[in-house]
Amino acid sequence: MGGKTVTRADLAEAVYRRLGLSRAESATMVEMVLQEICDAVVSGETVKLSSFGSFLVRDKGLRIGRNPKTGREVPIPPRRVAVFKPSNIMKQRVNEGIAAPARAAE
C-alpha cells in the first residue's frame, strides 16, 4: 500500500486545473473548505458529505489501560476524538479500485 499522499497543494492544483481559477484562488478555496469542516467538527457538529462520508466527534469515557513497559494499570482520562466514517458509496468505490487491477492481471 505504498500509494501517494494527496496534500493541500495537490487539492489546490486539481481545483486550479478543473475550474480555471488562479492558483492563489484555488489554494484559498481549499483552505476555506477545510477550515469550515474543521470548525464544525471542533464545535461538535457532524459534517456529512454526500457520496464521500461523515466527519464526527466521539466522546470516549474513562478507561483503564496498561503500561506495556511496567505492566501497571493506568487510568486513561475521558477525551473527544475526531472520526471519519466513509459512505457506502465510498467503500464500494475503494473496493472496486482494489478489484480492478486484479481483473486486469487475469
C-alpha positions as CSV (number, residue, x, y, z in Angstrom):
1,M,0.0,0.0,0.0
2,G,2.7,2.5,-1.0
3,G,0.3,5.0,-2.6
4,K,0.9,8.7,-3.0
5,T,-0.3,11.0,-0.3
6,V,-2.6,13.8,-1.6
7,T,-1.7,17.1,0.0
8,R,-3.4,20.5,0.2
9,A,-1.2,21.7,-2.6
10,D,-2.4,18.7,-4.7
11,L,-6.0,19.6,-4.0
12,A,-5.4,23.2,-4.9
13,E,-3.7,22.2,-8.1
14,A,-6.7,20.0,-9.0
15,V,-9.1,22.9,-8.4
16,Y,-6.9,25.2,-10.5
17,R,-6.9,22.7,-13.4
18,R,-10.6,21.9,-13.3
19,L,-12.1,25.3,-12.5
20,G,-9.6,27.6,-14.1
21,L,-9.3,29.8,-11.0
22,S,-5.9,31.3,-10.3
23,R,-3.5,29.1,-8.2
24,A,-3.9,31.5,-5.3
25,E,-7.7,31.5,-5.5
26,S,-7.7,27.7,-5.7
27,A,-5.4,27.4,-2.7
28,T,-7.7,29.8,-0.8
29,M,-10.8,27.9,-1.7
30,V,-9.3,24.6,-0.5
31,E,-8.2,26.2,2.8
32,M,-11.7,27.7,3.3
33,V,-13.4,24.3,2.8
34,L,-11.0,22.5,5.1
35,Q,-11.4,25.3,7.7
36,E,-15.2,25.1,7.6
37,I,-15.0,21.3,8.1
38,C,-12.6,21.7,11.0
39,D,-14.6,24.4,12.7
40,A,-17.8,22.3,12.5
41,V,-16.1,19.2,13.9
42,V,-14.4,21.1,16.7
43,S,-17.8,22.6,17.7
44,G,-19.2,19.0,17.9
45,E,-21.2,19.1,14.7
46,T,-21.3,16.2,12.3
47,V,-20.2,17.0,8.7
48,K,-21.8,14.8,6.1
49,L,-20.5,15.0,2.5
50,S,-22.8,13.0,0.2
51,S,-21.2,10.0,-1.5
52,F,-18.0,10.7,0.5
53,G,-18.5,10.2,4.2
54,S,-19.0,11.9,7.6
55,F,-16.7,13.6,10.0
56,L,-17.9,13.4,13.6
57,V,-16.7,13.7,17.2
58,R,-17.0,10.8,19.6
59,D,-16.7,11.1,23.3
60,K,-14.6,8.3,24.9
61,G,-15.1,7.7,28.6
62,L,-12.6,6.9,31.4
63,R,-11.0,3.5,30.9
64,I,-8.1,1.6,32.4
65,G,-5.1,0.9,30.3
66,R,-1.8,-0.9,31.0
67,N,1.7,0.5,30.8
68,P,3.4,-2.0,28.4
69,K,6.8,-1.5,30.0
70,T,5.8,-1.9,33.6
71,G,2.5,-3.8,33.3
72,R,1.0,-1.3,35.7
73,E,-2.6,-0.3,35.3
74,V,-3.1,3.4,34.4
75,P,-6.3,5.4,34.1
76,I,-6.9,6.9,30.6
77,P,-8.9,10.1,31.0
78,P,-12.0,10.8,29.1
79,R,-11.5,12.6,25.7
80,R,-13.1,13.6,22.5
81,V,-11.8,12.1,19.2
82,A,-12.4,13.1,15.6
83,V,-13.7,10.2,13.4
84,F,-14.2,9.8,9.7
85,K,-16.9,7.3,8.6
86,P,-16.8,6.6,4.8
87,S,-20.1,6.4,3.0
88,N,-21.2,3.1,1.4
89,I,-20.6,4.6,-2.0
90,M,-17.0,5.5,-1.0
91,K,-16.5,2.0,0.4
92,Q,-17.8,0.4,-2.8
93,R,-15.5,2.7,-5.0
94,V,-12.5,1.8,-2.9
95,N,-13.2,-1.9,-3.2
96,E,-13.8,-1.7,-6.9
97,G,-10.4,0.1,-7.2
98,I,-8.8,-2.9,-5.5
99,A,-10.6,-5.4,-7.7
100,A,-9.9,-3.7,-11.0
101,P,-6.1,-4.3,-11.0
102,A,-6.7,-8.0,-10.0
103,R,-9.1,-8.4,-13.0
104,A,-6.6,-6.8,-15.4
105,A,-3.9,-9.3,-14.3
106,E,-6.1,-12.3,-15.3
